Amino acid sequence: MSDAKPAVSVRRSRRNPRLWISIDVRDGSFAWCRRDGGRHAVDDPAGAARRIATDVRRSSGDGGERTEPL
């Protein structure tokens, strides 16, 4: 968690840097992966979690598509 803003970090793998997930209060979205524009509406946390999990898996070389929890 971050004291400076509402955010949480996820360790992708030991080789990759942490992924920071924050809430953008201007447009009401979760924001991550700045270079790819990863965003999802805060009123759909389950959908955001699926997209974030897919991005984390892809970035750690695990393919990205799974149905079981991370």
Predicted model as a PDB file, atoms N, CA, C, CB and O in Angstrom, pLDDT in the B-factor column:
MODEL        1                                                                  
ATOM      1  N   MET A   1       0.839  -1.179   0.000  1.00 53.00           N  
ATOM      2  CA  MET A   1       0.000   0.000   0.000  1.00 53.00           C  
ATOM      3  C   MET A   1       0.882   1.240   0.000  1.00 53.00           C  
ATOM      4  CB  MET A   1      -0.953   0.000   1.211  1.00 53.00           C  
ATOM      5  O   MET A   1       2.030   1.214   0.442  1.00 53.00           O  
ATOM      6  N   SER A   2       0.315   2.312  -0.504  1.00 54.00           N  
ATOM      7  CA  SER A   2       1.050   3.571  -0.575  1.00 54.00           C  
ATOM      8  C   SER A   2       0.389   4.614   0.336  1.00 54.00           C  
ATOM      9  CB  SER A   2       1.112   4.085  -2.040  1.00 54.00           C  
ATOM     10  O   SER A   2      -0.836   4.741   0.339  1.00 54.00           O  
ATOM     11  N   ASP A   3       1.171   5.345   1.090  1.00 62.00           N  
ATOM     12  CA  ASP A   3       0.633   6.422   1.917  1.00 62.00           C  
ATOM     13  C   ASP A   3       0.335   7.669   1.089  1.00 62.00           C  
ATOM     14  CB  ASP A   3       1.608   6.763   3.039  1.00 62.00           C  
ATOM     15  O   ASP A   3      -0.497   8.489   1.477  1.00 62.00           O  
ATOM     16  N   ALA A   4       1.006   7.813  -0.037  1.00 69.00           N  
ATOM     17  CA  ALA A   4       0.885   9.018  -0.853  1.00 69.00           C  
ATOM     18  C   ALA A   4      -0.406   9.055  -1.672  1.00 69.00           C  
ATOM     19  CB  ALA A   4       2.071   9.127  -1.776  1.00 69.00           C  
ATOM     20  O   ALA A   4      -0.941  10.136  -1.923  1.00 69.00           O  
ATOM     21  N   LYS A   5      -0.908   7.911  -2.088  1.00 71.00           N  
ATOM     22  CA  LYS A   5      -2.127   7.854  -2.895  1.00 71.00           C  
ATOM     23  C   LYS A   5      -2.726   6.461  -2.752  1.00 71.00           C  
ATOM     24  CB  LYS A   5      -1.835   8.192  -4.401  1.00 71.00           C  
ATOM     25  O   LYS A   5      -2.029   5.532  -2.344  1.00 71.00           O  
ATOM     26  N   PRO A   6      -4.004   6.300  -3.079  1.00 77.00           N  
ATOM     27  CA  PRO A   6      -4.583   4.957  -2.983  1.00 77.00           C  
ATOM     28  C   PRO A   6      -3.979   4.053  -4.062  1.00 77.00           C  
ATOM     29  CB  PRO A   6      -6.132   5.014  -3.123  1.00 77.00           C  
ATOM     30  O   PRO A   6      -4.314   4.163  -5.241  1.00 77.00           O  
ATOM     31  N   ALA A   7      -3.092   3.167  -3.639  1.00 84.00           N  
ATOM     32  CA  ALA A   7      -2.406   2.295  -4.592  1.00 84.00           C  
ATOM     33  C   ALA A   7      -1.956   1.028  -3.889  1.00 84.00           C  
ATOM     34  CB  ALA A   7      -1.197   3.017  -5.235  1.00 84.00           C  
ATOM     35  O   ALA A   7      -1.823   0.989  -2.665  1.00 84.00           O  
ATOM     36  N   VAL A   8      -1.730   0.012  -4.669  1.00 86.00           N  
ATOM     37  CA  VAL A   8      -1.190  -1.252  -4.184  1.00 86.00           C  
ATOM     38  C   VAL A   8      -0.200  -1.733  -5.227  1.00 86.00           C  
ATOM     39  CB  VAL A   8      -2.322  -2.318  -3.921  1.00 86.00           C  
ATOM     40  O   VAL A   8      -0.353  -1.435  -6.411  1.00 86.00           O  
ATOM     41  N   SER A   9       0.811  -2.475  -4.801  1.00 85.00           N  
ATOM     42  CA  SER A   9       1.770  -3.006  -5.773  1.00 85.00           C  
ATOM     43  C   SER A   9       1.694  -4.526  -5.780  1.00 85.00           C  
ATOM     44  CB  SER A   9       3.215  -2.533  -5.449  1.00 85.00           C  
ATOM     45  O   SER A   9       1.372  -5.159  -4.775  1.00 85.00           O  
ATOM     46  N   VAL A  10       1.998  -5.091  -6.943  1.00 81.00           N  
ATOM     47  CA  VAL A  10       1.997  -6.532  -7.138  1.00 81.00           C  
ATOM     48  C   VAL A  10       3.358  -6.914  -7.697  1.00 81.00           C  
ATOM     49  CB  VAL A  10       0.835  -6.989  -8.090  1.00 81.00           C  
ATOM     50  O   VAL A  10       3.828  -6.314  -8.664  1.00 81.00           O  
ATOM     51  N   ARG A  11       3.985  -7.901  -7.096  1.00 78.00           N  
ATOM     52  CA  ARG A  11       5.261  -8.372  -7.632  1.00 78.00           C  
ATOM     53  C   ARG A  11       4.944  -9.361  -8.749  1.00 78.00           C  
ATOM     54  CB  ARG A  11       6.160  -9.034  -6.509  1.00 78.00           C  
ATOM     55  O   ARG A  11       4.317 -10.395  -8.519  1.00 78.00           O  
ATOM     56  N   ARG A  12       5.377  -9.036  -9.941  1.00 70.00           N  
ATOM     57  CA  ARG A  12       5.140  -9.885 -11.113  1.00 70.00           C  
ATOM     58  C   ARG A  12       5.986 -11.144 -11.037  1.00 70.00           C  
ATOM     59  CB  ARG A  12       5.446  -9.120 -12.411  1.00 70.00           C  
ATOM     60  O   ARG A  12       5.480 -12.252 -11.217  1.00 70.00           O  
ATOM     61  N   SER A  13       7.253 -10.975 -10.775  1.00 73.00           N  
ATOM     62  CA  SER A  13       8.200 -12.077 -10.607  1.00 73.00           C  
ATOM     63  C   SER A  13       9.455 -11.480  -9.996  1.00 73.00           C  
ATOM     64  CB  SER A  13       8.511 -12.811 -11.976  1.00 73.00           C  
ATOM     65  O   SER A  13       9.558 -10.262  -9.852  1.00 73.00           O  
ATOM     66  N   ARG A  14      10.392 -12.313  -9.642  1.00 78.00           N  
ATOM     67  CA  ARG A  14      11.625 -11.787  -9.055  1.00 78.00           C  
ATOM     68  C   ARG A  14      12.432 -10.975 -10.061  1.00 78.00           C  
ATOM     69  CB  ARG A  14      12.475 -12.925  -8.514  1.00 78.00           C  
ATOM     70  O   ARG A  14      13.205 -10.100  -9.672  1.00 78.00           O  
ATOM     71  N   ARG A  15      12.259 -11.257 -11.356  1.00 79.00           N  
ATOM     72  CA  ARG A  15      13.012 -10.553 -12.399  1.00 79.00           C  
ATOM     73  C   ARG A  15      12.372  -9.235 -12.810  1.00 79.00           C  
ATOM     74  CB  ARG A  15      13.153 -11.435 -13.609  1.00 79.00           C  
ATOM     75  O   ARG A  15      13.074  -8.330 -13.261  1.00 79.00           O  
ATOM     76  N   ASN A  16      11.082  -9.108 -12.668  1.00 75.00           N  
ATOM     77  CA  ASN A  16      10.368  -7.926 -13.143  1.00 75.00           C  
ATOM     78  C   ASN A  16      10.060  -6.964 -12.003  1.00 75.00           C  
ATOM     79  CB  ASN A  16       9.077  -8.334 -13.842  1.00 75.00           C  
ATOM     80  O   ASN A  16       9.916  -7.384 -10.855  1.00 75.00           O  
ATOM     81  N   PRO A  17       9.961  -5.684 -12.314  1.00 79.00           N  
ATOM     82  CA  PRO A  17       9.609  -4.704 -11.277  1.00 79.00           C  
ATOM     83  C   PRO A  17       8.157  -4.873 -10.820  1.00 79.00           C  
ATOM     84  CB  PRO A  17       9.831  -3.272 -11.800  1.00 79.00           C  
ATOM     85  O   PRO A  17       7.355  -5.547 -11.465  1.00 79.00           O  
ATOM     86  N   ARG A  18       7.856  -4.253  -9.713  1.00 81.00           N  
ATOM     87  CA  ARG A  18       6.479  -4.300  -9.204  1.00 81.00           C  
ATOM     88  C   ARG A  18       5.525  -3.567 -10.151  1.00 81.00           C  
ATOM     89  CB  ARG A  18       6.404  -3.680  -7.791  1.00 81.00           C  
ATOM     90  O   ARG A  18       5.903  -2.611 -10.828  1.00 81.00           O  
ATOM     91  N   LEU A  19       4.302  -4.037 -10.176  1.00 83.00           N  
ATOM     92  CA  LEU A  19       3.233  -3.370 -10.913  1.00 83.00           C  
ATOM     93  C   LEU A  19       2.434  -2.564  -9.897  1.00 83.00           C  
ATOM     94  CB  LEU A  19       2.317  -4.403 -11.690  1.00 83.00           C  
ATOM     95  O   LEU A  19       1.897  -3.125  -8.942  1.00 83.00           O  
ATOM     96  N   TRP A  20       2.352  -1.255 -10.098  1.00 86.00           N  
ATOM     97  CA  TRP A  20       1.574  -0.399  -9.205  1.00 86.00           C  
ATOM     98  C   TRP A  20       0.190  -0.214  -9.786  1.00 86.00           C  
ATOM     99  CB  TRP A  20       2.266   0.970  -8.991  1.00 86.00           C  
ATOM    100  O   TRP A  20       0.035   0.131 -10.957  1.00 86.00           O  
ATOM    101  N   ILE A  21      -0.814  -0.446  -8.961  1.00 90.00           N  
ATOM    102  CA  ILE A  21      -2.210  -0.275  -9.353  1.00 90.00           C  
ATOM    103  C   ILE A  21      -2.770   0.840  -8.484  1.00 90.00           C  
ATOM    104  CB  ILE A  21      -3.041  -1.618  -9.195  1.00 90.00           C  
ATOM    105  O   ILE A  21      -2.747   0.760  -7.256  1.00 90.00           O  
ATOM    106  N   SER A  22      -3.271   1.878  -9.135  1.00 90.00           N  
ATOM    107  CA  SER A  22      -3.812   3.017  -8.390  1.00 90.00           C  
ATOM    108  C   SER A  22      -5.231   3.308  -8.852  1.00 90.00           C  
ATOM    109  CB  SER A  22      -2.918   4.269  -8.567  1.00 90.00           C  
ATOM    110  O   SER A  22      -5.704   2.755  -9.845  1.00 90.00           O  
ATOM    111  N   ILE A  23      -5.889   4.171  -8.125  1.00 89.00           N  
ATOM    112  CA  ILE A  23      -7.232   4.608  -8.494  1.00 89.00           C  
ATOM    113  C   ILE A  23      -7.123   6.038  -8.989  1.00 89.00           C  
ATOM    114  CB  ILE A  23      -8.236   4.494  -7.289  1.00 89.00           C  
ATOM    115  O   ILE A  23      -6.653   6.923  -8.275  1.00 89.00           O  
ATOM    116  N   ASP A  24      -7.563   6.252 -10.218  1.00 88.00           N  
ATOM    117  CA  ASP A  24      -7.578   7.591 -10.795  1.00 88.00           C  
ATOM    118  C   ASP A  24      -8.936   8.208 -10.481  1.00 88.00           C  
ATOM    119  CB  ASP A  24      -7.305   7.559 -12.348  1.00 88.00           C  
ATOM    120  O   ASP A  24      -9.945   7.848 -11.088  1.00 88.00           O  
ATOM    121  N   VAL A  25      -8.958   9.128  -9.542  1.00 85.00           N  
ATOM    122  CA  VAL A  25     -10.224   9.716  -9.109  1.00 85.00           C  
ATOM    123  C   VAL A  25     -10.823  10.657 -10.149  1.00 85.00           C  
ATOM    124  CB  VAL A  25     -10.026  10.459  -7.811  1.00 85.00           C  
ATOM    125  O   VAL A  25     -12.012  10.969 -10.092  1.00 85.00           O  
ATOM    126  N   ARG A  26     -10.013  11.107 -11.091  1.00 88.00           N  
ATOM    127  CA  ARG A  26     -10.535  12.010 -12.129  1.00 88.00           C  
ATOM    128  C   ARG A  26     -11.537  11.308 -13.032  1.00 88.00           C  
ATOM    129  CB  ARG A  26      -9.390  12.571 -12.973  1.00 88.00           C  
ATOM    130  O   ARG A  26     -12.568  11.883 -13.380  1.00 88.00           O  
ATOM    131  N   ASP A  27     -11.243  10.062 -13.415  1.00 89.00           N  
ATOM    132  CA  ASP A  27     -12.171   9.369 -14.313  1.00 89.00           C  
ATOM    133  C   ASP A  27     -12.743   8.098 -13.701  1.00 89.00           C  
ATOM    134  CB  ASP A  27     -11.476   9.032 -15.610  1.00 89.00           C  
ATOM    135  O   ASP A  27     -13.408   7.328 -14.395  1.00 89.00           O  
ATOM    136  N   GLY A  28     -12.497   7.865 -12.413  1.00 91.00           N  
ATOM    137  CA  GLY A  28     -13.090   6.713 -11.728  1.00 91.00           C  
ATOM    138  C   GLY A  28     -12.622   5.383 -12.275  1.00 91.00           C  
ATOM    139  O   GLY A  28     -13.435   4.514 -12.592  1.00 91.00           O  
ATOM    140  N   SER A  29     -11.305   5.219 -12.388  1.00 93.00           N  
ATOM    141  CA  SER A  29     -10.795   3.962 -12.932  1.00 93.00           C  
ATOM    142  C   SER A  29      -9.586   3.476 -12.155  1.00 93.00           C  
ATOM    143  CB  SER A  29     -10.435   4.125 -14.404  1.00 93.00           C  
ATOM    144  O   SER A  29      -8.853   4.260 -11.551  1.00 93.00           O  
ATOM    145  N   PHE A  30      -9.396   2.153 -12.185  1.00 92.00           N  
ATOM    146  CA  PHE A  30      -8.142   1.570 -11.741  1.00 92.00           C  
ATOM    147  C   PHE A  30      -7.148   1.828 -12.867  1.00 92.00           C  
ATOM    148  CB  PHE A  30      -8.283   0.019 -11.408  1.00 92.00           C  
ATOM    149  O   PHE A  30      -7.503   1.719 -14.041  1.00 92.00           O  
ATOM    150  N   ALA A  31      -5.918   2.167 -12.526  1.00 92.00           N  
ATOM    151  CA  ALA A  31      -4.905   2.445 -13.548  1.00 92.00           C  
ATOM    152  C   ALA A  31      -3.654   1.632 -13.238  1.00 92.00           C  
ATOM    153  CB  ALA A  31      -4.572   3.970 -13.615  1.00 92.00           C  
ATOM    154  O   ALA A  31      -3.208   1.570 -12.092  1.00 92.00           O  
ATOM    155  N   TRP A  32      -3.095   1.011 -14.272  1.00 88.00           N  
ATOM    156  CA  TRP A  32      -1.855   0.251 -14.149  1.00 88.00           C  
ATOM    157  C   TRP A  32      -1.203   0.216 -15.517  1.00 88.00           C  
ATOM    158  CB  TRP A  32      -2.113  -1.196 -13.602  1.00 88.00           C  
ATOM    159  O   TRP A  32      -1.827   0.587 -16.511  1.00 88.00           O  
ATOM    160  N   CYS A  33       0.002  -0.211 -15.579  1.00 73.00           N  
ATOM    161  CA  CYS A  33       0.707  -0.413 -16.852  1.00 73.00           C  
ATOM    162  C   CYS A  33       0.595   0.830 -17.736  1.00 73.00           C  
ATOM    163  CB  CYS A  33       0.143  -1.646 -17.595  1.00 73.00           C  
ATOM    164  O   CYS A  33      -0.064   0.809 -18.775  1.00 73.00           O  
ATOM    165  N   ARG A  34       1.239   1.898 -17.312  1.00 64.00           N  
ATOM    166  CA  ARG A  34       1.120   3.193 -17.992  1.00 64.00           C  
ATOM    167  C   ARG A  34       1.432   3.136 -19.490  1.00 64.00           C  
ATOM    168  CB  ARG A  34       2.037   4.186 -17.336  1.00 64.00           C  
ATOM    169  O   ARG A  34       0.775   3.816 -20.278  1.00 64.00           O  
ATOM    170  N   ARG A  35       2.417   2.343 -19.893  1.00 69.00           N  
ATOM    171  CA  ARG A  35       2.790   2.333 -21.314  1.00 69.00           C  
ATOM    172  C   ARG A  35       1.724   1.684 -22.194  1.00 69.00           C  
ATOM    173  CB  ARG A  35       4.111   1.604 -21.499  1.00 69.00           C  
ATOM    174  O   ARG A  35       1.582   2.047 -23.362  1.00 69.00           O  
ATOM    175  N   ASP A  36       0.978   0.733 -21.650  1.00 71.00           N  
ATOM    176  CA  ASP A  36      -0.074   0.060 -22.420  1.00 71.00           C  
ATOM    177  C   ASP A  36      -1.449   0.664 -22.164  1.00 71.00           C  
ATOM    178  CB  ASP A  36      -0.099  -1.423 -22.088  1.00 71.00           C  
ATOM    179  O   ASP A  36      -2.431   0.260 -22.787  1.00 71.00           O  
ATOM    180  N   GLY A  37      -1.525   1.628 -21.253  1.00 75.00           N  
ATOM    181  CA  GLY A  37      -2.808   2.266 -20.973  1.00 75.00           C  
ATOM    182  C   GLY A  37      -3.779   1.390 -20.216  1.00 75.00           C  
ATOM    183  O   GLY A  37      -4.987   1.497 -20.427  1.00 75.00           O  
ATOM    184  N   GLY A  38      -3.285   0.515 -19.327  1.00 86.00           N  
ATOM    185  CA  GLY A  38      -4.166  -0.359 -18.565  1.00 86.00           C  
ATOM    186  C   GLY A  38      -5.072   0.426 -17.638  1.00 86.00           C  
ATOM    187  O   GLY A  38      -4.608   1.040 -16.677  1.00 86.00           O  
ATOM    188  N   ARG A  39      -6.373   0.406 -17.928  1.00 91.00           N  
ATOM    189  CA  ARG A  39      -7.382   1.098 -17.114  1.00 91.00           C  
ATOM    190  C   ARG A  39      -8.655   0.267 -17.117  1.00 91.00           C  
ATOM    191  CB  ARG A  39      -7.660   2.545 -17.652  1.00 91.00           C  
ATOM    192  O   ARG A  39      -8.952  -0.450 -18.073  1.00 91.00           O  
ATOM    193  N   HIS A  40      -9.399   0.383 -16.021  1.00 93.00           N  
ATOM    194  CA  HIS A  40     -10.693  -0.293 -15.947  1.00 93.00           C  
ATOM    195  C   HIS A  40     -11.550   0.435 -14.918  1.00 93.00           C  
ATOM    196  CB  HIS A  40     -10.528  -1.810 -15.573  1.00 93.00           C  
ATOM    197  O   HIS A  40     -11.038   0.908 -13.904  1.00 93.00           O  
ATOM    198  N   ALA A  41     -12.832   0.525 -15.173  1.00 94.00           N  
ATOM    199  CA  ALA A  41     -13.752   1.260 -14.300  1.00 94.00           C  
ATOM    200  C   ALA A  41     -13.779   0.684 -12.885  1.00 94.00           C  
ATOM    201  CB  ALA A  41     -15.157   1.244 -14.888  1.00 94.00           C  
ATOM    202  O   ALA A  41     -13.768  -0.533 -12.705  1.00 94.00           O  
ATOM    203  N   VAL A  42     -13.816   1.567 -11.881  1.00 93.00           N  
ATOM    204  CA  VAL A  42     -13.833   1.116 -10.489  1.00 93.00           C  
ATOM    205  C   VAL A  42     -15.148   0.455 -10.108  1.00 93.00           C  
ATOM    206  CB  VAL A  42     -13.566   2.280  -9.565  1.00 93.00           C  
ATOM    207  O   VAL A  42     -15.208  -0.256  -9.105  1.00 93.00           O  
ATOM    208  N   ASP A  43     -16.200   0.673 -10.885  1.00 95.00           N  
ATOM    209  CA  ASP A  43     -17.475   0.030 -10.549  1.00 95.00           C  
ATOM    210  C   ASP A  43     -17.543  -1.422 -11.036  1.00 95.00           C  
ATOM    211  CB  ASP A  43     -18.629   0.824 -11.148  1.00 95.00           C  
ATOM    212  O   ASP A  43     -18.588  -2.061 -10.917  1.00 95.00           O  
ATOM    213  N   ASP A  44     -16.453  -1.942 -11.576  1.00 96.00           N  
ATOM    214  CA  ASP A  44     -16.363  -3.344 -11.991  1.00 96.00           C  
ATOM    215  C   ASP A  44     -15.046  -3.942 -11.482  1.00 96.00           C  
ATOM    216  CB  ASP A  44     -16.463  -3.472 -13.546  1.00 96.00           C  
ATOM    217  O   ASP A  44     -14.158  -4.253 -12.276  1.00 96.00           O  
ATOM    218  N   PRO A  45     -14.920  -4.103 -10.156  1.00 93.00           N  
ATOM    219  CA  PRO A  45     -13.645  -4.596  -9.614  1.00 93.00           C  
ATOM    220  C   PRO A  45     -13.293  -6.008 -10.085  1.00 93.00           C  
ATOM    221  CB  PRO A  45     -13.691  -4.574  -8.103  1.00 93.00           C  
ATOM    222  O   PRO A  45     -12.114  -6.315 -10.258  1.00 93.00           O  
ATOM    223  N   ALA A  46     -14.279  -6.865 -10.295  1.00 96.00           N  
ATOM    224  CA  ALA A  46     -13.992  -8.225 -10.767  1.00 96.00           C  
ATOM    225  C   ALA A  46     -13.400  -8.186 -12.175  1.00 96.00           C  
ATOM    226  CB  ALA A  46     -15.274  -9.091 -10.749  1.00 96.00           C  
ATOM    227  O   ALA A  46     -12.459  -8.923 -12.469  1.00 96.00           O  
ATOM    228  N   GLY A  47     -13.935  -7.346 -13.036  1.00 95.00           N  
ATOM    229  CA  GLY A  47     -13.391  -7.197 -14.384  1.00 95.00           C  
ATOM    230  C   GLY A  47     -11.988  -6.622 -14.367  1.00 95.00           C  
ATOM    231  O   GLY A  47     -11.124  -7.050 -15.132  1.00 95.00           O  
ATOM    232  N   ALA A  48     -11.763  -5.646 -13.488  1.00 93.00           N  
ATOM    233  CA  ALA A  48     -10.422  -5.066 -13.357  1.00 93.00           C  
ATOM    234  C   ALA A  48      -9.437  -6.120 -12.879  1.00 93.00           C  
ATOM    235  CB  ALA A  48     -10.435  -3.867 -12.384  1.00 93.00           C  
ATOM    236  O   ALA A  48      -8.320  -6.201 -13.388  1.00 93.00           O  
ATOM    237  N   ALA A  49      -9.843  -6.931 -11.900  1.00 93.00           N  
ATOM    238  CA  ALA A  49      -8.959  -7.988 -11.384  1.00 93.00           C  
ATOM    239  C   ALA A  49      -8.587  -8.981 -12.470  1.00 93.00           C  
ATOM    240  CB  ALA A  49      -9.625  -8.724 -10.220  1.00 93.00           C  
ATOM    241  O   ALA A  49      -7.437  -9.416 -12.541  1.00 93.00           O  
ATOM    242  N   ARG A  50      -9.543  -9.349 -13.322  1.00 93.00           N  
ATOM    243  CA  ARG A  50      -9.248 -10.277 -14.438  1.00 93.00           C  
ATOM    244  C   ARG A  50      -8.238  -9.662 -15.397  1.00 93.00           C  
ATOM    245  CB  ARG A  50     -10.546 -10.644 -15.207  1.00 93.00           C  
ATOM    246  O   ARG A  50      -7.284 -10.325 -15.803  1.00 93.00           O  
ATOM    247  N   ARG A  51      -8.441  -8.403 -15.759  1.00 91.00           N  
ATOM    248  CA  ARG A  51      -7.504  -7.744 -16.690  1.00 91.00           C  
ATOM    249  C   ARG A  51      -6.118  -7.590 -16.097  1.00 91.00           C  
ATOM    250  CB  ARG A  51      -8.033  -6.379 -17.091  1.00 91.00           C  
ATOM    251  O   ARG A  51      -5.118  -7.817 -16.779  1.00 91.00           O  
ATOM    252  N   ILE A  52      -6.052  -7.202 -14.822  1.00 89.00           N  
ATOM    253  CA  ILE A  52      -4.759  -7.041 -14.156  1.00 89.00           C  
ATOM    254  C   ILE A  52      -4.048  -8.387 -14.063  1.00 89.00           C  
ATOM    255  CB  ILE A  52      -4.940  -6.430 -12.747  1.00 89.00           C  
ATOM    256  O   ILE A  52      -2.854  -8.477 -14.348  1.00 89.00           O  
ATOM    257  N   ALA A  53      -4.773  -9.435 -13.666  1.00 88.00           N  
ATOM    258  CA  ALA A  53      -4.170 -10.771 -13.562  1.00 88.00           C  
ATOM    259  C   ALA A  53      -3.637 -11.235 -14.914  1.00 88.00           C  
ATOM    260  CB  ALA A  53      -5.196 -11.788 -13.023  1.00 88.00           C  
ATOM    261  O   ALA A  53      -2.555 -11.818 -14.986  1.00 88.00           O  
ATOM    262  N   THR A  54      -4.378 -10.983 -15.972  1.00 87.00           N  
ATOM    263  CA  THR A  54      -3.924 -11.344 -17.317  1.00 87.00           C  
ATOM    264  C   THR A  54      -2.647 -10.594 -17.670  1.00 87.00           C  
ATOM    265  CB  THR A  54      -5.019 -11.047 -18.358  1.00 87.00           C  
ATOM    266  O   THR A  54      -1.708 -11.186 -18.201  1.00 87.00           O  
ATOM    267  N   ASP A  55      -2.602  -9.297 -17.379  1.00 82.00           N  
ATOM    268  CA  ASP A  55      -1.397  -8.501 -17.653  1.00 82.00           C  
ATOM    269  C   ASP A  55      -0.202  -8.992 -16.847  1.00 82.00           C  
ATOM    270  CB  ASP A  55      -1.654  -7.027 -17.346  1.00 82.00           C  
ATOM    271  O   ASP A  55       0.912  -9.061 -17.366  1.00 82.00           O  
ATOM    272  N   VAL A  56      -0.428  -9.335 -15.576  1.00 80.00           N  
ATOM    273  CA  VAL A  56       0.664  -9.831 -14.733  1.00 80.00           C  
ATOM    274  C   VAL A  56       1.198 -11.150 -15.283  1.00 80.00           C  
ATOM    275  CB  VAL A  56       0.190 -10.012 -13.273  1.00 80.00           C  
ATOM    276  O   VAL A  56       2.410 -11.350 -15.360  1.00 80.00           O  
ATOM    277  N   ARG A  57       0.303 -12.037 -15.659  1.00 81.00           N  
ATOM    278  CA  ARG A  57       0.742 -13.332 -16.214  1.00 81.00           C  
ATOM    279  C   ARG A  57       1.519 -13.148 -17.508  1.00 81.00           C  
ATOM    280  CB  ARG A  57      -0.465 -14.247 -16.462  1.00 81.00           C  
ATOM    281  O   ARG A  57       2.551 -13.787 -17.713  1.00 81.00           O  
ATOM    282  N   ARG A  58       1.029 -12.282 -18.377  1.00 79.00           N  
ATOM    283  CA  ARG A  58       1.732 -12.034 -19.647  1.00 79.00           C  
ATOM    284  C   ARG A  58       3.129 -11.469 -19.403  1.00 79.00           C  
ATOM    285  CB  ARG A  58       0.922 -11.065 -20.529  1.00 79.00           C  
ATOM    286  O   ARG A  58       4.095 -11.884 -20.042  1.00 79.00           O  
ATOM    287  N   SER A  59       3.226 -10.520 -18.476  1.00 73.00           N  
ATOM    288  CA  SER A  59       4.513  -9.877 -18.235  1.00 73.00           C  
ATOM    289  C   SER A  59       5.508 -10.815 -17.568  1.00 73.00           C  
ATOM    290  CB  SER A  59       4.325  -8.645 -17.382  1.00 73.00           C  
ATOM    291  O   SER A  59       6.717 -10.606 -17.663  1.00 73.00           O  
ATOM    292  N   SER A  60       5.014 -11.837 -16.898  1.00 67.00           N  
ATOM    293  CA  SER A  60       5.926 -12.784 -16.260  1.00 67.00           C  
ATOM    294  C   SER A  60       6.119 -14.019 -17.127  1.00 67.00           C  
ATOM    295  CB  SER A  60       5.402 -13.187 -14.879  1.00 67.00           C  
ATOM    296  O   SER A  60       6.691 -15.010 -16.673  1.00 67.00           O  
ATOM    297  N   GLY A  61       5.644 -13.972 -18.380  1.00 66.00           N  
ATOM    298  CA  GLY A  61       5.880 -15.048 -19.335  1.00 66.00           C  
ATOM    299  C   GLY A  61       5.016 -16.263 -19.132  1.00 66.00           C  
ATOM    300  O   GLY A  61       5.413 -17.370 -19.496  1.00 66.00           O  
ATOM    301  N   ASP A  62       3.820 -16.082 -18.546  1.00 57.00           N  
ATOM    302  CA  ASP A  62       2.962 -17.224 -18.249  1.00 57.00           C  
ATOM    303  C   ASP A  62       1.757 -17.311 -19.184  1.00 57.00           C  
ATOM    304  CB  ASP A  62       2.490 -17.150 -16.817  1.00 57.00           C  
ATOM    305  O   ASP A  62       0.807 -18.031 -18.875  1.00 57.00           O  
ATOM    306  N   GLY A  63       1.761 -16.610 -20.304  1.00 52.00           N  
ATOM    307  CA  GLY A  63       0.710 -16.771 -21.289  1.00 52.00           C  
ATOM    308  C   GLY A  63      -0.471 -15.861 -21.135  1.00 52.00           C  
ATOM    309  O   GLY A  63      -0.916 -15.273 -22.121  1.00 52.00           O  
ATOM    310  N   GLY A  64      -1.003 -15.715 -19.936  1.00 48.00           N  
ATOM    311  CA  GLY A  64      -2.056 -14.745 -19.720  1.00 48.00           C  
ATOM    312  C   GLY A  64      -3.464 -15.253 -19.576  1.00 48.00           C  
ATOM    313  O   GLY A  64      -4.247 -14.619 -18.869  1.00 48.00           O  
ATOM    314  N   GLU A  65      -3.834 -16.326 -20.181  1.00 47.00           N  
ATOM    315  CA  GLU A  65      -5.224 -16.743 -20.146  1.00 47.00           C  
ATOM    316  C   GLU A  65      -5.407 -17.941 -19.208  1.00 47.00           C  
ATOM    317  CB  GLU A  65      -5.712 -17.089 -21.560  1.00 47.00           C  
ATOM    318  O   GLU A  65      -4.935 -19.044 -19.486  1.00 47.00           O  
ATOM    319  N   ARG A  66      -6.094 -17.701 -18.103  1.00 45.00           N  
ATOM    320  CA  ARG A  66      -6.430 -18.755 -17.137  1.00 45.00           C  
ATOM    321  C   ARG A  66      -7.774 -18.433 -16.543  1.00 45.00           C  
ATOM    322  CB  ARG A  66      -5.350 -18.887 -16.022  1.00 45.00           C  
ATOM    323  O   ARG A  66      -8.230 -17.291 -16.600  1.00 45.00           O  
ATOM    324  N   THR A  67      -8.408 -19.427 -15.975  1.00 43.00           N  
ATOM    325  CA  THR A  67      -9.685 -19.172 -15.306  1.00 43.00           C  
ATOM    326  C   THR A  67      -9.576 -19.305 -13.799  1.00 43.00           C  
ATOM    327  CB  THR A  67     -10.745 -20.121 -15.823  1.00 43.00           C  
ATOM    328  O   THR A  67     -10.410 -18.751 -13.083  1.00 43.00           O  
ATOM    329  N   GLU A  68      -8.578 -20.017 -13.286  1.00 43.00           N  
ATOM    330  CA  GLU A  68      -8.424 -20.144 -11.840  1.00 43.00           C  
ATOM    331  C   GLU A  68      -7.752 -18.900 -11.263  1.00 43.00           C  
ATOM    332  CB  GLU A  68      -7.611 -21.402 -11.491  1.00 43.00           C  
ATOM    333  O   GLU A  68      -7.090 -18.161 -11.992  1.00 43.00           O  
ATOM    334  N   PRO A  69      -7.917 -18.664  -9.958  1.00 42.00           N  
ATOM    335  CA  PRO A  69      -7.318 -17.474  -9.334  1.00 42.00           C  
ATOM    336  C   PRO A  69      -5.807 -17.459  -9.453  1.00 42.00           C  
ATOM    337  CB  PRO A  69      -7.707 -17.398  -7.874  1.00 42.00           C  
ATOM    338  O   PRO A  69      -5.161 -18.500  -9.575  1.00 42.00           O  
ATOM    339  N   LEU A  70      -5.262 -16.255  -9.416  1.00 39.00           N  
ATOM    340  CA  LEU A  70      -3.824 -16.040  -9.479  1.00 39.00           C  
ATOM    341  C   LEU A  70      -3.144 -16.517  -8.226  1.00 39.00           C  
ATOM    342  CB  LEU A  70      -3.515 -14.584  -9.707  1.00 39.00           C  
ATOM    343  O   LEU A  70      -1.923 -16.411  -8.107  1.00 39.00           O  
TER     344      LEU A  70                                                      
ENDMDL                                                                          
END                                                                             
